[in-house]
Amino acid sequence: MKITVNIWIFLVIVAIVTLQALAIAKVYNECNRVSDNFNAVMQGVQYNRLKDSTSIARTERLLLDAGEIKQYFPAIEKSINQLDIKLKQLERYVSFNTKSNYHLVVPLRDTTVIIRETLIREQLDTVKMQYAEYRDKWITFKQAIVADTTYTDIQTRDSIAIVHNWQRPHRFLFLRWGRKQYNQTVRNFNPHSTISHTLYIEKQ
């Protein structure tokens, strides 16, 4: 009987210690999450250009719960609701903005457009027009000037790559240590474009 009581006492102690350990681990993980989010906000977005002139932007992950997303990023909730996605279904949200600057110098050319009436095949009028055209991998530009009116068509193209990775924050020689930091790097292959903002959120 005494042995049975001792076993029960031992099991109760084990249960209490286990619950305390789980509670401490939960608090520890929460402190780490808040600390990582604070560091991500303080560091902001790091902008750079590679040797080939392509623009990149790197930011750390924000790990937020649904309540924090509602409080600090209400526009995100509104955006995903418009896509018929519930906030509880959200796993990861990524956004970025780009801006493009083109400096084109294109000579104007003169031409004459003949307007005919197709049924009677009679020339009705002629219109003098100036036009300019430019095309490369990233932009198509067409412009025509007729009398006092300018007609312009501009089409731009971007190619975007998004990389998610983790790394240790501290380094000495070839050794790295510290808690993992989760990063997002956005690269725009258009050399005329610059990434002006990026955001990386995961919902816990």
JOBEL-V469762 format. One record per pair of residues at least 6 apart in sequence whose C-alpha atoms are under 6 Angstrom apart, sorted by the first residue. I is the first residue (numbers start at 1). J is the second residue. Records with the same first field share a line. If there is no record, write none. Layout:
# JOBEL-V469762
I: J, J
This chain:
# JOBEL-V469762
37: 62
40: 60
45: 58, 59
46: 57, 58
47: 56, 57
48: 56
49: 55, 56
53: 191
54: 189, 191
55: 187, 188, 194
56: 186, 187
57: 185, 186
58: 184, 185
59: 183, 184
60: 182, 183
61: 182, 183, 200, 201
62: 201
63: 201, 202, 203
64: 203, 204
65: 203, 204
91: 202, 203
92: 201, 202
93: 201
94: 199, 200
95: 198, 199
96: 197, 198
97: 195, 196, 197
98: 194, 195, 196
99: 193, 194
100: 192, 193
101: 192
108: 130, 131, 132
109: 130, 131
110: 129, 130
111: 128, 129
112: 127, 128, 129
113: 126, 127
114: 126
115: 124, 125, 126
116: 122, 123, 124
129: 145, 146
130: 144, 145
131: 143, 144
132: 142, 143
133: 141, 142
134: 140, 141
138: 156, 157
139: 155, 156
140: 154, 155
141: 153, 154
142: 152, 153
143: 151, 152
144: 150, 151
158: 190
159: 188, 189
160: 187, 188
161: 186, 187
162: 185, 186
163: 184, 185
164: 183, 184
165: 182, 183
166: 180, 181, 182, 183
167: 180, 181
168: 176, 177, 178, 180
169: 178
170: 176, 177
